[in-house]
Amino acid sequence: MPFFVSKPKRIEAVQFNNNHDLPPGVEWDDTEYDYVVVNKLHNSRIKIFQDDWVRVDNPNDRYPIDKDYMEQNYMLDGRQK
């Protein structure tokens, strides 16, 4: 049986902490009484939790990443854009 390895990738993300300014694309949802990430590209609203991250692929394509997953799979890239 073959094994597979994920290709290295570089992403842009910002951490969600509702004690600070909200990351772009994060809104309060009055019907859910919680914060959500609004993904306009896929017309979706995904619940986000304290200290999770918001991945930004382009201005309309955003989605949450669990903080534990982020810590295990990504490290800060010192290069700027």
N, C-alpha and C positions, 0 to 999 in steps of 0.2 A: 504494500500500500504506500503511495507517495506522501511526502510531507510538503507543506506549503509555508511560505514566509511572507509576511506582509511587507509591501514596499515602504521604505521610509517616506514620510510625508511631512510637510510643513503646513501648519494651520494658523489662522488668526483667531484668538479667543479672548474673552474678557470674563472675569469672575463676577457672579451675581451675589450681592450682599445687600439686602434691602435696608441696611442702615446708611448706605451711600447712594450716590446717583445711580439710577437704573441704567444698565447697559442698553445700547440701541436695540430695539426690537422686543424689549421686555415691557409688559404692561400688566396692570392690575385688572383682573377679570371679575366684574361684579356678580356674574352668574355663578362662577366657581368659587368666589371668595378666596382667590389665590393669585399668585403671579404666573404669567404664561409667556412663552416665547412665541411671537407671531412670525410665521413663515409665510410671506406673501407669495413666494414662488409656488408653493404646494398648497396654498390656502388652508393652513393648519394652525392650531393653537395648542402648544404642548406645555404642560405644567412644569415649572422649574422650582427647585428647592434651594434653600439657603446654602451658599458656598459652591453650588454647581457652576459650571462654566457655560458660556454661550459661544458656540462656534459660528464665525461669520465667513461664509463662502463668497457672498456678494451682498449688496445692500438688501436684497429681497429674500435671500436664502440663509436662514439662521436656525440653529437648533441647539437644545441643551446637551451637555455632556456631564455625566455624573462625576463628582469631585474625586471619588476613589479611582474611577477609570482614568481620569485625566492624570492623576498622580502616578499611576502604574504604567501609562503608555506614552506620556509626553514629558519633555523637559524644555525649559526655556531656551530659545534660540537667541543668542546674543546679537545676531545680525539684525539690522533694521531693514525694512522693506527693500 
